Amino acid sequence: MASIFDGIDTTDPCLVWPILQSALYRLAAGEAEVRVRYEDFDVAVQPANQKELERLITRLRVECARKTGKRSRFAMRGGF
């Protein structure tokens, strides 16, 4: 079975996280299983372990932001 990362530079988090995000969308659309292989991360993602995939996506987005110099945006809350 081919990897979803064929032809992608897996050392660049800015290229990897969008592919993982699409795998997450595929699961949300109803696919029973999506195979994800990235460096030492190799898992058949099923709806039951989406949280692990979400954590990896978040980590890669942070690494990409750090690499490109873009800051993450957070909502501010205020109270009275």
Contact map, one row per residue, 1 for C-alpha under 8 A:
11100000000000000000000000000000000000000000000000000000000000000000000000000000
11110100000000000000000000000000000000000000000000000000000000000000000000000000
11111100000000000000000000000000001110000000000000000000000000000000000000000000
01111100000000000010000000000000001110000000000000000000000000000000000000000000
00111111110000010010000000000000000011000000000000000000000000000000000000000000
01111111000000000000000000000000000000000000000000000000000000000000000000000000
00001111100000000000000000000000000000000000000000000000000000000000000000000000
00001111110000110000000000000000000000000000000000000000000000000000000000000000
00001011111100110000000000000000000000000000000000000000000000000000000000000000
00001001111110110000000000000000000001100000000000000000000000000000000000000000
00000000111110000000000000000000000000000000000000000000000000000000000000000000
00000000111111110000000000000000000000000000000000000000000000010000000000000000
00000000011111111000000000000000000000000000000000000000000110110000000000000000
00000000000111111100000000000000000000000000000000000000000110110000000000000000
00000001110111111110000000000000000000000000000000000000000000000000000000000000
00001001110111111111000000000000000000000000000000000000000100000000000000000000
00000000000011111111100000000000000000000000000000000000100110000000000000000000
00000000000001111111110000000000000000000000000000000000000000000000000000000000
00011000000000111111111000000000000000000000000000000000000000000000000000000000
00000000000000011111111100000000000100000000000000001000100000000000000000000000
00000000000000001111111110000000000000000000000000000000100000000000000000000000
00000000000000000111111111000000000000000000000000000000000000000000000000000000
00000000000000000011111111100000010100000000000000000000000000000000000000000000
00000000000000000001111111110000000000000000000001001100000000000000000000000000
00000000000000000000111111111000000000000000000000000000000000000000000000000000
00000000000000000000011111111110010000000000000000000000000000000000000000000000
00000000000000000000001111111111110000000000011000000000000000000000000000000000
00000000000000000000000111111110000000000000001000000000000000000000000000000000
00000000000000000000000011111110000000000000000000000000000000000000000000000000
00000000000000000000000001111111000000000000000000000000000000000000000000000000
00000000000000000000000001111111110000000000000000000000000000000000000000000000
00000000000000000000000000100111110000000000011000000000000000000000000000000000
00000000000000000000000000100011111000000001111000000000000000000000000000000000
00000000000000000000001001100011111100000001110000000000000000000000000000000000
00110000000000000000000000000000111110000111100000000000000000000000000000000000
00110000000000000001001000000000011111001111100000000000000000000000000000000000
00111000000000000000000000000000001111111110000000000000000000000000000000000000
00001000010000000000000000000000000111111100000000000000000000000000000000000000
00000000010000000000000000000000000011111100000000000000000000000000000000000000
00000000000000000000000000000000000011111100000000000000000000000000000000000000
00000000000000000000000000000000000111111110000000000000000000000000000000000000
00000000000000000000000000000000001111111111000000000000000000000000000000000000
00000000000000000000000000000000001110001111100000000000000000000000000000000000
00000000000000000000000000000000111100000111110000000000000000000000000000000000
00000000000000000000000000000000111100000011111111001000000000000000000000000000
00000000000000000000000000100001110000000001111111000000000000000000000000000000
00000000000000000000000000110001100000000000111111000000000000000000000000000000
00000000000000000000000000000000000000000000111111000000000000000000000000000000
00000000000000000000000000000000000000000000111111111000000000000000000000000000
00000000000000000000000100000000000000000000111111111100000000000000000000000000
00000000000000000000000000000000000000000000000011111110000000000000000000000000
00000000000000000000000000000000000000000000000011111111000000000000000000000000
00000000000000000001000100000000000000000000100011111111100000000000000000000000
00000000000000000000000100000000000000000000000001111111110000000000000000000000
00000000000000000000000000000000000000000000000000111111111000000000000000000000
00000000000000000000000000000000000000000000000000011111111100000000000000000000
00000000000000001001100000000000000000000000000000001111111110000000000000000000
00000000000000000000000000000000000000000000000000000111111111000000000000000000
00000000000000000000000000000000000000000000000000000011111111100000000000000000
00000000000011011000000000000000000000000000000000000001111111110000000000000000
00000000000011001000000000000000000000000000000000000000111111111000000000000000
00000000000000000000000000000000000000000000000000000000011111111100000100000000
00000000000011000000000000000000000000000000000000000000001111111110000000000000
00000000000111000000000000000000000000000000000000000000000111111111000000000000
00000000000000000000000000000000000000000000000000000000000011111111111100000000
00000000000000000000000000000000000000000000000000000000000001111111111000000000
00000000000000000000000000000000000000000000000000000000000000111111110000000000
00000000000000000000000000000000000000000000000000000000000000011111110000000000
00000000000000000000000000000000000000000000000000000000000000001111111000000000
00000000000000000000000000000000000000000000000000000000000000001111111100000000
00000000000000000000000000000000000000000000000000000000000000001100111110000000
00000000000000000000000000000000000000000000000000000000000001001000011111000000
00000000000000000000000000000000000000000000000000000000000000000000001111100000
00000000000000000000000000000000000000000000000000000000000000000000000111110000
00000000000000000000000000000000000000000000000000000000000000000000000011111000
00000000000000000000000000000000000000000000000000000000000000000000000001111100
00000000000000000000000000000000000000000000000000000000000000000000000000111110
00000000000000000000000000000000000000000000000000000000000000000000000000011111
00000000000000000000000000000000000000000000000000000000000000000000000000001111
00000000000000000000000000000000000000000000000000000000000000000000000000000111
